Amino acid sequence: MTLFTTGDVCKRTGLTERSIRYYSNLDLLKARKNANGQLVLSKLDLEKIIQILAAKITGYKLKDLKDRQPSLGLIKKDLWIYVNI
């Protein structure tokens, strides 16, 4: 399994390390610490970050994501409506 440090994820996504830690603390991501104590994320976590960012663009709150866990299909539909307004 390929793992990415928060620094790698920041470079790939433009997020801050603080945001990544916050999403992890909300249990939106399944980040864990490696042997060096660094927070690491999987490819699945990167996909979840894309879902989180798309949901935020369409108006979802982080609380909504935690409580309801909308599907990526629903978020895509909402994003399409948002873009075509």
MMTF fields as JSON, N, C-alpha, C and O atoms, coordinates in Angstrom:
{
  "mmtfVersion": "1.0.0",
  "mmtfProducer": "UNKNOWN",
  "numBonds": 339,
  "numAtoms": 340,
  "numGroups": 85,
  "numChains": 1,
  "numModels": 1,
  "chainsPerModel": [1],
  "groupsPerChain": [85],
  "chainIdList": ["A"],
  "bondAtomList": [4, 2, 8, 6, 12, 10, 16, 14, 20, 18, 24, 22, 28, 26, 32, 30, 36, 34, 40, 38, 44, 42, 48, 46, 52, 50, 56, 54, 60, 58, 64, 62, 68, 66, 72, 70, 76, 74, 80, 78, 84, 82, 88, 86, 92, 90, 96, 94, 100, 98, 104, 102, 108, 106, 112, 110, 116, 114, 120, 118, 124, 122, 128, 126, 132, 130, 136, 134, 140, 138, 144, 142, 148, 146, 152, 150, 156, 154, 160, 158, 164, 162, 168, 166, 172, 170, 176, 174, 180, 178, 184, 182, 188, 186, 192, 190, 196, 194, 200, 198, 204, 202, 208, 206, 212, 210, 216, 214, 220, 218, 224, 222, 228, 226, 232, 230, 236, 234, 240, 238, 244, 242, 248, 246, 252, 250, 256, 254, 260, 258, 264, 262, 268, 266, 272, 270, 276, 274, 280, 278, 284, 282, 288, 286, 292, 290, 296, 294, 300, 298, 304, 302, 308, 306, 312, 310, 316, 314, 320, 318, 324, 322, 328, 326, 332, 330, 336, 334],
  "bondOrderList": [1, 1, 1, 1, 1, 1, 1, 1, 1, 1, 1, 1, 1, 1, 1, 1, 1, 1, 1, 1, 1, 1, 1, 1, 1, 1, 1, 1, 1, 1, 1, 1, 1, 1, 1, 1, 1, 1, 1, 1, 1, 1, 1, 1, 1, 1, 1, 1, 1, 1, 1, 1, 1, 1, 1, 1, 1, 1, 1, 1, 1, 1, 1, 1, 1, 1, 1, 1, 1, 1, 1, 1, 1, 1, 1, 1, 1, 1, 1, 1, 1, 1, 1, 1],
  "groupList": [{"groupName": "MET", "atomNameList": ["N", "CA", "C", "O"], "elementList": ["N", "C", "C", "O"], "formalChargeList": [0, 0, 0, 0], "bondAtomList": [1, 0, 2, 1, 3, 2], "bondOrderList": [1, 1, 2], "singleLetterCode": "M", "chemCompType": "L-PEPTIDE LINKING"}, {"groupName": "THR", "atomNameList": ["N", "CA", "C", "O"], "elementList": ["N", "C", "C", "O"], "formalChargeList": [0, 0, 0, 0], "bondAtomList": [1, 0, 2, 1, 3, 2], "bondOrderList": [1, 1, 2], "singleLetterCode": "T", "chemCompType": "L-PEPTIDE LINKING"}, {"groupName": "LEU", "atomNameList": ["N", "CA", "C", "O"], "elementList": ["N", "C", "C", "O"], "formalChargeList": [0, 0, 0, 0], "bondAtomList": [1, 0, 2, 1, 3, 2], "bondOrderList": [1, 1, 2], "singleLetterCode": "L", "chemCompType": "L-PEPTIDE LINKING"}, {"groupName": "PHE", "atomNameList": ["N", "CA", "C", "O"], "elementList": ["N", "C", "C", "O"], "formalChargeList": [0, 0, 0, 0], "bondAtomList": [1, 0, 2, 1, 3, 2], "bondOrderList": [1, 1, 2], "singleLetterCode": "F", "chemCompType": "L-PEPTIDE LINKING"}, {"groupName": "GLY", "atomNameList": ["N", "CA", "C", "O"], "elementList": ["N", "C", "C", "O"], "formalChargeList": [0, 0, 0, 0], "bondAtomList": [1, 0, 2, 1, 3, 2], "bondOrderList": [1, 1, 2], "singleLetterCode": "G", "chemCompType": "PEPTIDE LINKING"}, {"groupName": "ASP", "atomNameList": ["N", "CA", "C", "O"], "elementList": ["N", "C", "C", "O"], "formalChargeList": [0, 0, 0, 0], "bondAtomList": [1, 0, 2, 1, 3, 2], "bondOrderList": [1, 1, 2], "singleLetterCode": "D", "chemCompType": "L-PEPTIDE LINKING"}, {"groupName": "VAL", "atomNameList": ["N", "CA", "C", "O"], "elementList": ["N", "C", "C", "O"], "formalChargeList": [0, 0, 0, 0], "bondAtomList": [1, 0, 2, 1, 3, 2], "bondOrderList": [1, 1, 2], "singleLetterCode": "V", "chemCompType": "L-PEPTIDE LINKING"}, {"groupName": "CYS", "atomNameList": ["N", "CA", "C", "O"], "elementList": ["N", "C", "C", "O"], "formalChargeList": [0, 0, 0, 0], "bondAtomList": [1, 0, 2, 1, 3, 2], "bondOrderList": [1, 1, 2], "singleLetterCode": "C", "chemCompType": "L-PEPTIDE LINKING"}, {"groupName": "LYS", "atomNameList": ["N", "CA", "C", "O"], "elementList": ["N", "C", "C", "O"], "formalChargeList": [0, 0, 0, 0], "bondAtomList": [1, 0, 2, 1, 3, 2], "bondOrderList": [1, 1, 2], "singleLetterCode": "K", "chemCompType": "L-PEPTIDE LINKING"}, {"groupName": "ARG", "atomNameList": ["N", "CA", "C", "O"], "elementList": ["N", "C", "C", "O"], "formalChargeList": [0, 0, 0, 0], "bondAtomList": [1, 0, 2, 1, 3, 2], "bondOrderList": [1, 1, 2], "singleLetterCode": "R", "chemCompType": "L-PEPTIDE LINKING"}, {"groupName": "GLU", "atomNameList": ["N", "CA", "C", "O"], "elementList": ["N", "C", "C", "O"], "formalChargeList": [0, 0, 0, 0], "bondAtomList": [1, 0, 2, 1, 3, 2], "bondOrderList": [1, 1, 2], "singleLetterCode": "E", "chemCompType": "L-PEPTIDE LINKING"}, {"groupName": "SER", "atomNameList": ["N", "CA", "C", "O"], "elementList": ["N", "C", "C", "O"], "formalChargeList": [0, 0, 0, 0], "bondAtomList": [1, 0, 2, 1, 3, 2], "bondOrderList": [1, 1, 2], "singleLetterCode": "S", "chemCompType": "L-PEPTIDE LINKING"}, {"groupName": "ILE", "atomNameList": ["N", "CA", "C", "O"], "elementList": ["N", "C", "C", "O"], "formalChargeList": [0, 0, 0, 0], "bondAtomList": [1, 0, 2, 1, 3, 2], "bondOrderList": [1, 1, 2], "singleLetterCode": "I", "chemCompType": "L-PEPTIDE LINKING"}, {"groupName": "TYR", "atomNameList": ["N", "CA", "C", "O"], "elementList": ["N", "C", "C", "O"], "formalChargeList": [0, 0, 0, 0], "bondAtomList": [1, 0, 2, 1, 3, 2], "bondOrderList": [1, 1, 2], "singleLetterCode": "Y", "chemCompType": "L-PEPTIDE LINKING"}, {"groupName": "ASN", "atomNameList": ["N", "CA", "C", "O"], "elementList": ["N", "C", "C", "O"], "formalChargeList": [0, 0, 0, 0], "bondAtomList": [1, 0, 2, 1, 3, 2], "bondOrderList": [1, 1, 2], "singleLetterCode": "N", "chemCompType": "L-PEPTIDE LINKING"}, {"groupName": "ALA", "atomNameList": ["N", "CA", "C", "O"], "elementList": ["N", "C", "C", "O"], "formalChargeList": [0, 0, 0, 0], "bondAtomList": [1, 0, 2, 1, 3, 2], "bondOrderList": [1, 1, 2], "singleLetterCode": "A", "chemCompType": "L-PEPTIDE LINKING"}, {"groupName": "GLN", "atomNameList": ["N", "CA", "C", "O"], "elementList": ["N", "C", "C", "O"], "formalChargeList": [0, 0, 0, 0], "bondAtomList": [1, 0, 2, 1, 3, 2], "bondOrderList": [1, 1, 2], "singleLetterCode": "Q", "chemCompType": "L-PEPTIDE LINKING"}, {"groupName": "PRO", "atomNameList": ["N", "CA", "C", "O"], "elementList": ["N", "C", "C", "O"], "formalChargeList": [0, 0, 0, 0], "bondAtomList": [1, 0, 2, 1, 3, 2], "bondOrderList": [1, 1, 2], "singleLetterCode": "P", "chemCompType": "L-PEPTIDE LINKING"}, {"groupName": "TRP", "atomNameList": ["N", "CA", "C", "O"], "elementList": ["N", "C", "C", "O"], "formalChargeList": [0, 0, 0, 0], "bondAtomList": [1, 0, 2, 1, 3, 2], "bondOrderList": [1, 1, 2], "singleLetterCode": "W", "chemCompType": "L-PEPTIDE LINKING"}],
  "groupTypeList": [0, 1, 2, 3, 1, 1, 4, 5, 6, 7, 8, 9, 1, 4, 2, 1, 10, 9, 11, 12, 9, 13, 13, 11, 14, 2, 5, 2, 2, 8, 15, 9, 8, 14, 15, 14, 4, 16, 2, 6, 2, 11, 8, 2, 5, 2, 10, 8, 12, 12, 16, 12, 2, 15, 15, 8, 12, 1, 4, 13, 8, 2, 8, 5, 2, 8, 5, 9, 16, 17, 11, 2, 4, 2, 12, 8, 8, 5, 2, 18, 12, 13, 6, 14, 12],
  "groupIdList": [1, 2, 3, 4, 5, 6, 7, 8, 9, 10, 11, 12, 13, 14, 15, 16, 17, 18, 19, 20, 21, 22, 23, 24, 25, 26, 27, 28, 29, 30, 31, 32, 33, 34, 35, 36, 37, 38, 39, 40, 41, 42, 43, 44, 45, 46, 47, 48, 49, 50, 51, 52, 53, 54, 55, 56, 57, 58, 59, 60, 61, 62, 63, 64, 65, 66, 67, 68, 69, 70, 71, 72, 73, 74, 75, 76, 77, 78, 79, 80, 81, 82, 83, 84, 85],
  "secStructList": [7, 7, 3, 3, 3, 2, 2, 2, 2, 2, 2, 2, 2, 7, 7, 7, 2, 2, 2, 2, 2, 2, 2, 2, 2, 6, 6, 1, 1, 7, 7, 3, 3, 7, 6, 6, 1, 7, 3, 3, 3, 3, 2, 2, 2, 2, 2, 2, 2, 2, 2, 2, 2, 2, 2, 2, 2, 6, 6, 7, 7, 2, 2, 2, 2, 2, 2, 2, 7, 7, 7, 2, 2, 2, 2, 2, 2, 2, 2, 2, 2, 2, 2, 6, 7],
  "xCoordList": [0.842, 0.0, 0.89, 1.818, 0.601, 1.348, 0.81, -0.398, 1.716, 1.336, 1.986, 3.095, 1.298, 1.768, 1.843, 0.945, 2.905, 2.995, 2.085, 1.639, 1.816, 0.984, 1.647, 0.961, 2.975, 3.686, 3.424, 3.206, 3.445, 3.13, 1.708, 1.454, 0.79, -0.622, -0.828, -1.609, -0.136, -0.232, 0.202, -0.447, 1.294, 1.792, 0.805, 0.624, 0.166, -0.752, -2.105, -2.748, -2.541, -3.905, -3.998, -5.037, -2.928, -2.976, -3.541, -3.645, -3.908, -4.392, -3.233, -2.076, -3.551, -2.534, -2.485, -3.432, -1.369, -1.265, -2.322, -2.859, -2.615, -3.636, -4.999, -5.714, -5.362, -6.633, -6.672, -7.684, -5.57, -5.512, -5.671, -6.405, -4.98, -5.121, -6.557, -7.1, -7.162, -8.538, -9.501, -10.348, -9.372, -10.221, -10.01, -10.955, -8.778, -8.481, -9.101, -9.648, -9.019, -9.615, -11.133, -11.739, -11.754, -13.198, -13.568, -14.744, -12.566, -12.743, -13.243, -13.856, -12.986, -13.296, -12.209, -12.451, -11.011, -9.873, -9.405, -9.631, -8.76, -8.245, -6.723, -6.023, -6.223, -4.779, -4.244, -4.954, -2.997, -2.338, -0.89, -0.396, -0.225, 1.176, 2.085, 1.807, 3.189, 4.176, 5.176, 5.013, 6.202, 7.192, 7.939, 8.442, 8.012, 8.693, 7.761, 8.181, 6.503, 5.545, 4.873, 4.106, 5.159, 4.53, 3.138, 2.918, 2.207, 0.878, 0.957, 1.488, 0.442, 0.476, -0.936, -1.786, -1.154, -2.46, -2.321, -1.272, -3.378, -3.397, -3.986, -4.458, -3.948, -4.555, -6.066, -6.653, -6.679, -8.097, -8.372, -9.395, -7.449, -7.59, -7.506, -8.233, -6.622, -6.527, -7.84, -8.297, -8.44, -9.735, -10.805, -11.673, -10.739, -11.696, -11.508, -12.486, -10.265, -10.0, -10.659, -11.238, -10.577, -11.223, -12.727, -13.362, -13.291, -14.715, -15.059, -16.073, -14.227, -14.452, -14.423, -15.298, -13.419, -13.293, -14.46, -14.983, -14.869, -16.017, -17.283, -18.099, -17.453, -18.633, -18.654, -19.708, -17.491, -17.43, -17.803, -18.477, -17.372, -17.697, -19.202, -19.75, -19.87, -21.316, -22.153, -23.381, -21.506, -22.25, -22.401, -23.006, -21.861, -21.918, -21.008, -19.952, -21.422, -20.602, -19.868, -20.321, -18.735, -17.977, -18.831, -18.714, -19.682, -20.584, -21.505, -21.778, -21.987, -22.831, -22.073, -22.623, -20.816, -20.012, -19.8, -19.795, -19.628, -19.405, -20.691, -20.68, -21.798, -23.066, -23.728, -24.222, -23.733, -24.505, -23.674, -24.19, -22.403, -21.532, -22.19, -22.449, -22.467, -23.088, -22.177, -20.952, -22.791, -22.011, -21.342, -21.771, -20.3, -19.606, -20.549, -20.474, -21.429, -22.402, -23.321, -23.605, -23.782, -24.645, -23.882, -24.423, -22.641, -21.819, -21.583, -21.647, -21.308, -21.106, -22.366, -22.284, -23.523, -24.79, -24.956, -25.313, -24.7, -24.811, -23.792, -24.088, -22.589, -21.558, -21.983, -21.778, -22.571, -23.033, -24.091, -24.078, -25.009, -26.051, -25.394, -25.764, -24.422, -23.731, -23.013, -23.067, -22.348, -21.574, -22.489, -22.119, -23.668, -24.581, -25.591, -26.543, -25.412, -26.341, -26.07, -26.74],
  "yCoordList": [-1.176, 0.0, 1.243, 1.353, 2.162, 3.408, 4.386, 4.601, 4.972, 5.961, 7.291, 7.339, 8.36, 9.716, 10.494, 10.394, 11.265, 12.13, 13.335, 13.586, 14.065, 15.257, 16.273, 16.994, 16.329, 17.228, 16.87, 17.753, 15.567, 15.111, 15.5, 15.974, 15.289, 15.58, 17.082, 17.496, 17.892, 19.351, 19.782, 20.617, 19.215, 19.562, 19.145, 19.859, 17.995, 17.468, 18.169, 18.284, 18.639, 19.163, 20.665, 21.271, 21.266, 22.679, 22.923, 24.071, 21.857, 22.002, 22.277, 22.014, 22.802, 22.97, 21.708, 20.922, 21.53, 20.387, 20.49, 19.477, 21.694, 21.887, 21.372, 20.722, 21.659, 21.175, 19.651, 19.036, 19.056, 17.598, 16.984, 16.012, 17.558, 17.064, 17.252, 16.384, 18.377, 18.655, 17.623, 17.083, 17.35, 16.338, 14.971, 14.2, 14.685, 13.416, 13.374, 12.348, 14.473, 14.54, 14.408, 13.919, 14.843, 14.69, 13.28, 12.968, 12.443, 11.078, 11.047, 10.067, 12.113, 12.104, 11.373, 10.868, 11.316, 10.593, 9.551, 9.685, 8.525, 7.46, 7.562, 6.55, 8.772, 8.997, 8.325, 8.179, 7.926, 7.32, 7.772, 8.352, 7.511, 7.913, 6.748, 5.589, 7.096, 6.075, 5.924, 6.549, 5.108, 4.838, 6.1, 6.177, 7.088, 8.35, 9.372, 10.487, 8.997, 9.904, 10.849, 11.722, 10.679, 11.528, 10.999, 9.788, 11.905, 11.524, 11.088, 11.821, 9.917, 9.416, 9.055, 8.662, 9.201, 8.943, 7.977, 7.906, 7.241, 6.275, 6.921, 8.058, 6.176, 6.649, 6.845, 7.765, 5.993, 6.131, 7.451, 8.092, 7.854, 9.146, 10.297, 11.281, 10.185, 11.234, 11.34, 12.442, 10.207, 10.222, 10.856, 11.58, 10.585, 11.165, 12.683, 13.418, 13.156, 14.6, 15.256, 16.335, 14.619, 15.151, 15.242, 16.224, 14.218, 14.207, 15.341, 16.018, 15.545, 16.615, 17.986, 18.819, 18.213, 19.51, 19.762, 20.875, 18.736, 18.888, 19.168, 19.996, 18.495, 18.71, 20.127, 20.76, 20.624, 21.986, 23.009, 23.996, 22.781, 23.695, 23.754, 24.819, 22.619, 22.563, 22.973, 22.926, 23.376, 23.909, 23.0, 23.391, 21.794, 20.917, 21.464, 22.03, 21.293, 21.624, 20.359, 19.249, 20.528, 19.362, 18.494, 17.268, 19.121, 18.363, 17.463, 16.326, 17.983, 17.171, 15.934, 14.834, 16.137, 15.025, 13.974, 12.775, 14.434, 13.497, 12.759, 11.548, 13.495, 12.906, 12.06, 10.965, 12.58, 11.921, 11.119, 10.19, 11.448, 10.763, 10.672, 9.57, 11.827, 11.764, 11.032, 11.121, 10.317, 9.554, 10.501, 11.64, 10.012, 10.811, 11.113, 12.19, 10.18, 10.405, 11.577, 12.395, 11.662, 12.767, 14.084, 15.102, 14.073, 15.288, 15.728, 16.919, 14.77, 15.101, 15.741, 16.719, 15.187, 15.746, 17.175, 18.064, 17.402, 18.744, 19.694, 20.868, 19.188, 20.014, 20.414, 21.557, 19.49, 19.784, 20.884, 21.796, 20.795, 21.831, 23.161, 24.202, 23.135, 24.34, 25.023, 26.245, 24.244, 24.801, 25.376, 26.348, 24.812, 25.23, 26.288, 26.548, 26.892, 27.948, 29.221, 30.23],
  "zCoordList": [0.0, 0.0, 0.0, 0.801, -0.893, -0.971, 0.063, 0.16, 0.83, 1.833, 1.51, 0.979, 1.831, 1.557, 2.863, 3.699, 3.042, 4.223, 4.001, 2.881, 5.052, 4.91, 3.982, 3.258, 4.002, 3.09, 1.64, 0.81, 1.324, -0.036, -0.422, -1.53, 0.511, 0.245, 0.055, -0.801, 0.843, 0.694, -0.699, -1.329, -1.17, -2.511, -3.591, -4.577, -3.414, -4.421, -4.417, -5.46, -3.25, -3.125, -2.888, -3.153, -2.393, -2.033, -0.643, -0.209, 0.06, 1.426, 2.37, 2.043, 3.533, 4.561, 5.42, 5.449, 6.116, 7.029, 8.121, 8.568, 8.542, 9.569, 9.089, 9.852, 7.832, 7.291, 7.252, 7.591, 6.839, 6.768, 8.155, 8.332, 9.131, 10.512, 11.008, 11.691, 10.666, 11.082, 10.486, 11.196, 9.191, 8.557, 9.204, 9.369, 9.562, 10.222, 11.621, 12.025, 12.351, 13.688, 13.647, 14.6, 12.545, 12.369, 11.898, 11.714, 11.709, 11.189, 9.752, 9.328, 9.001, 7.576, 6.806, 5.71, 7.378, 6.8, 7.807, 9.01, 7.305, 8.177, 8.301, 8.267, 8.442, 8.556, 9.814, 10.809, 9.752, 10.922, 10.944, 9.977, 12.033, 12.166, 11.791, 12.098, 11.11, 10.766, 11.911, 12.96, 11.722, 12.768, 13.191, 14.312, 12.3, 12.606, 13.254, 13.562, 13.461, 14.068, 13.095, 13.502, 11.784, 10.773, 10.456, 10.431, 10.215, 9.789, 8.328, 7.494, 8.015, 6.643, 6.195, 6.993, 4.898, 4.311, 3.145, 2.504, 2.88, 1.782, 0.525, 0.554, -0.565, -1.804, -1.604, -2.171, -0.81, -0.505, 0.215, -0.023, 1.102, 1.781, 0.786, 0.919, -0.216, -1.243, -2.013, -2.314, -2.328, -3.012, -2.126, -2.613, -0.842, 0.104, 0.185, 0.321, 0.103, 0.108, -1.102, -0.98, -2.259, -3.461, -3.231, -3.616, -2.604, -2.295, -1.323, -1.493, -0.319, 0.663, -0.022, 0.213, -0.866, -1.534, -2.483, -2.54, -3.227, -4.128, -3.326, -3.73, -2.206, -1.361, -0.802, -0.748, -0.386, 0.142, -0.927, -0.631, -2.16, -3.262, -3.474, -3.758, -3.336, -3.593, -2.394, -2.456, -1.296, -0.17, 1.033, 2.031, 0.954, 2.126, 3.222, 2.942, 4.439, 5.603, 6.027, 5.75, 6.697, 7.155, 8.071, 8.056, 8.862, 9.741, 8.914, 9.298, 7.764, 6.874, 6.401, 6.339, 6.072, 5.565, 6.641, 6.364, 7.858, 8.959, 9.315, 9.534, 9.37, 9.795, 8.705, 8.973, 7.472, 6.416, 5.442, 4.82, 5.291, 4.331, 2.944, 2.463, 2.292, 0.959, -0.012, 0.069, -0.918, -1.896, -2.887, -3.074, -3.506, -4.512, -5.674, -6.267, -6.002, -7.073, -6.761, -7.636, -5.528, -5.11, -5.148, -5.58, -4.705, -4.726, -6.17, -6.473, -7.064, -8.48, -9.064, -9.807, -8.724, -9.206, -8.706, -9.478, -7.418, -6.846, -7.464, -7.682, -7.748, -8.381, -9.78, -10.188, -10.516, -11.88, -11.839, -12.666, -10.873, -10.725, -10.362, -10.904, -9.449, -9.01, -10.177, -10.309, -11.014, -12.131, -13.193, -13.853, -13.38, -14.448, -14.026, -14.761, -12.885, -12.439, -13.208, -12.987]
}
